Each structure stands twice: as C-alpha cells, then as structure tokens.
Amino acid sequence: MGRAPDPVCSRTLARMPPARVVAVAPGSPAASTGILPGDEVLSLNGEAVRDVIRYQLQADEPVVELEVRRGGLEQLVVVEKPAGAPLGVELDSPVFDRVQTCDNHCPFCFIHQLPKGMRRSLYLKDDDYRLSFLYGNFTTLTRFTEADLERVISEKLGPLYVSIHATDPEVRARLLRNRRGATSLRWLAALLDAGIEVHGQIVVCPGVNDGAVLDDTLLGILDRFPRLVTVGVVPLGVSDYTTERDMREHTAAEAVAVIDIVARWQERFRAALGRRIVFAADEYYVLARQPFPAPNEYEGFPQHENGIGMVRAFESDVHAALRGEQATGMGPRAGFFAWVDGAPAHGYRAPRAADDRATGTPDRATAGSVAIVTGEYGERVLTPLLPVLREAARMPVRLLAVPNRFFGGNIAVTGLLTGRDVCEALTDEPPGDRYLVPDVVLSRDRFLDGMTIADLPRAVEVVATDGASLVAALQ
C-alpha cells in the first residue's frame, strides 16, 4: 500500500459514497498491489466516480491511482498494467452515488403487485438511464435531465431502453400518473437525433392504451421516432396483489387484436423504413393460440430478453442441437456489464446458478423418466417439442407444469416461478425420476421467494434456459 492521500482531496471526495470491493481475481493487477475484498474505493486517478461507467474509463488507463479506505484508514494504491487490461475487482454496486428511483405511479407496475416479505432489493423501482445502459432496464425518462443527455451523447451510452406506453401526451401522463410523462419523450427525440441506439417498449393495458390508442402510438412512433431500433409490445401482468381495479388481464380476443395491430404496423414500417420495428411479445401468441412468427421475422431477436422471439429462438436451438449445428446463442445479451471491470451482474443477467448444478441427481441409466419443470406458458411452448426431445433422451420425457400460486393472477411465465410453487409440484413426484429445472427461475442460486434448489423435496438438475442446453442435458 502506498502513501496517504491529500487531506483536501479527501474532504472533497468524502461527499461521494464509496464503492466496496466484494471480490478480487487471483493474479490480477489489483491482487498484486494488495487490494482486498472489503476495501472501499474512494477515487480513481483523483476522480470520485459516480458509477462503473466512469470507473471503467479511469480503470482502462495504464497507471491507475486508487484511493481506498480499509478499517477507517485511507491510502493510495498505484496499479501499473497494460492499457485496457482489467484491474480484476468486482464491486458491490454498478452505481456509487445513488440509483435514480422512479417517481411514477404506474397502475400496471409489477413491483406494486409484489407480496410483502420478499427480498428487499425486489422492491426497488429504478428509473436510471445508467441501469438502462448497463443492464437493459427500461426507463421512462421522466427524471432525465440536460446533464444526463450531455453525458449520454458525449460518452455514447447506448443502447438505451425506453418505456413509451403511449405517444399521446395526456394518455402517457395518465398511464405514468406523472405530469412529466406528457413531456419526457422529448428526451427520446433528442437521444435519437444524436444517434444513440434506443429500443422502446409499450406495456398494453386493456381498455387503456390498446385498440385505437395503440394504433395512434405506433403512428406517433413512425412520425416522431422513426430512428427507434425496435419497439416491443408486451401484455400487462396482473398478480393477485394488485390494488388497481382497472388493471386486468387480456382476453383471447384482445390478444388477437393486438397481434393484428402489430402485424399491420410491421408492414407499414417495412414500407416506410425497410424494417419491422414493432414486435409482439410471445405471450400474445400463447393467449391468442396463434402460431408464432417465423424466426427470420424477428430480425435478429433484438428484444429476446423482453420475451419477444424467445419461443422461436428456443425451438431453433433445439433443432440445431439435434442436427449437431451451431445454436443461435440467444440468452442474456452480453451488454456493457459483461466487459466492464468491476460491475456486478444484476437481475436477469445475474449468475443463475453455481457451476455444480445437480443436487444428488438419480443415475441417468436408472431414472424412470425425465420431467422438465416449466410454467404454464412454457408447457404450451414445449408440448410440440416433446417427440424430438424424447428421441434425444431415448427415454420418456414429460412436462411438469407448475401453476404460479405465489403471484396468482395471469402470471404464468416460467421465469417468475418461486421455490414454494416448485416445491409443492415436486412433493408427490416419484423420487427416481430426473427433474430438470430451468436456470431462469434462479438468481445467484435463489428463487424469487428466497428458497434454493437445496430446499426442494426432490433432487433436481439446473439447466441453462436455451434449447441447446436442454438437448445436451437430455442426451
């Protein structure tokens, strides 16, 4: 460890909450200079960094001066390394100053529909453009500022993901329950004019922004925001814990109507701009019991993580794996966090499970059958694939569809299954079978309700949620 920092500089930097080191890679430049887990990083090269985005710019330098605090003592550590080489640390948060929280009161917000007693982090509503850039979170831009715009443009912080919901100012303000919702899309226009890549989202609430309003919104996008790369149209999710009487799930007929509107506007966008831009979520096709679009109609699956094109990508991967060909590789997109030194994985991009993914799994040669644990929507998707999956496994393969009683309502996607519901579904299942659990239900080895796979009453295998991984597990 080096010399003590300048006291005047320290007083200035003290106003910025520090980032805490949670891990140091063995043999890394950080390890060689004595940085330890628990150290607090106060500055890099004299700059009190606000987030891992600025952190990365400073950490890329060949000589990095870190002011760290350990046990109440502040010291300066000098690290010399090749330019661009990682320091080799993981920090506790991607944002060091303060996450910009959401001050909207959207009636469809799923966080407002969570039961009490879950992990504290699940109740944080962010509306921070930095987390949009880092992790693909959607922001409404209602707290966006001129300074934010200047930074995004100067540092080329794209892609960003913006919640649109409606382009009519009055409708959007009513949906967000925030008067700034009527004007905040001006920032979207400014971002697009500056050449920033932006993807949009429309959460459709039946009777509020569907039908003619959805038509008007897509017209507004063509007229005002034609530089948007994609727009995902996704259905409202309603749990048993909603307190909003006007928020309800789609009927099958309403799902058909949304699909028809999207298809009509895809052709208009193609005629005007040469690309489809707008895509309906997979859930709509499940609700409407209509076939999914062909894989090439998703134009590269740019909103895969938003539940758009997941089914076709999964099917393509299954068939490619059975033919011994390269899969699409669709899964969590790498994004900025995957290469930024120090950034922790959060949310959907967090590590799903440990490398040892089996918990006392029965011998494959003696197992009676293989049961694939899935949600109710997943059951509809996987059922047509059962014949080829059985052929791959050379033994009986069945689906164990788990109703989501924890959230209730219309919540039926696999990714929102909890340990409690999976536990209940497995209780009466034969102990000699193999049970494959998709890793999308886990984040850092835990279900949403805090349970782990070790808490389940049957031995299970955790399998990556893509078609190729499922085929490999079966073979």
Stockholm file with secondary structure:
# STOCKHOLM 1.0

chainA/1-475         MGRAPDPVCSRTLARMPPARVVAVAPGSPAASTGILPGDEVLSLNGEAVRDVIRYQLQADEPVVELEVRRGGLEQLVVVEKPAGAPLGVELDSPVFDRVQTCDNHCPFCFIHQLPKGMRRSLYLKDDDYRLSFLYGNFTTLTRFTEADLERVISEKLGPLYVSIHATDPEVRARLLRNRRGATSLRWLAALLDAGIEVHGQIVVCPGVNDGAVLDDTLLGILDRFPRLVTVGVVPLGVSDYTTERDMREHTAAEAVAVIDIVARWQERFRAALGRRIVFAADEYYVLARQPFPAPNEYEGFPQHENGIGMVRAFESDVHAALRGEQATGMGPRAGFFAWVDGAPAHGYRAPRAADDRATGTPDRATAGSVAIVTGEYGERVLTPLLPVLREAARMPVRLLAVPNRFFGGNIAVTGLLTGRDVCEALTDEPPGDRYLVPDVVLSRDRFLDGMTIADLPRAVEVVATDGASLVAALQ
#=GR chainA/1-475 SS CCCCCCHHHHHHHTTSCCEEEEEECTTSHHHHTTCCTTCEEEEETTBCCSBHHHHHHHHTSSEEEEEEEETTEEEEEEEECCTTCCCCEEESCSBSSCCCBCCCCCTTCSGGGCCTTSCGGGGCCBCCHHHHHHHCCCBCCTTCCHHHHHHHHHHTCCCEEEECSCSSHHHHHHHHTCGGGGTTHHHHHHHHHTTCCEEEEEEECTTTSSHHHHHHHHHHHHHHCTTCSEEEEEECCCCTTCCCTTCCCCCHHHHHHHHHHHHHHHHHHHHHHSSCCEEECHHHHHHHTCCCCCGGGGTTCTTGGGTSSHHHHHHHHHHHHHTTCCCCCCSSCCTGGGTSTBCCCCGGGSCCSCSCCBSSCCCTTTCSCEEEEECHHHHHHHGGGHHHHHHHHTSCEEEEECCCTTTCTTCCCGGGCCHHHHHHHHTTSCTTSEEEEEGGGCBTTBCTTSCBGGGSSSCCEEECSSHHHHHHHHC
#=GC SS_cons         CCCCCCHHHHHHHTTSCCEEEEEECTTSHHHHTTCCTTCEEEEETTBCCSBHHHHHHHHTSSEEEEEEEETTEEEEEEEECCTTCCCCEEESCSBSSCCCBCCCCCTTCSGGGCCTTSCGGGGCCBCCHHHHHHHCCCBCCTTCCHHHHHHHHHHTCCCEEEECSCSSHHHHHHHHTCGGGGTTHHHHHHHHHTTCCEEEEEEECTTTSSHHHHHHHHHHHHHHCTTCSEEEEEECCCCTTCCCTTCCCCCHHHHHHHHHHHHHHHHHHHHHHSSCCEEECHHHHHHHTCCCCCGGGGTTCTTGGGTSSHHHHHHHHHHHHHTTCCCCCCSSCCTGGGTSTBCCCCGGGSCCSCSCCBSSCCCTTTCSCEEEEECHHHHHHHGGGHHHHHHHHTSCEEEEECCCTTTCTTCCCGGGCCHHHHHHHHTTSCTTSEEEEEGGGCBTTBCTTSCBGGGSSSCCEEECSSHHHHHHHHC
//
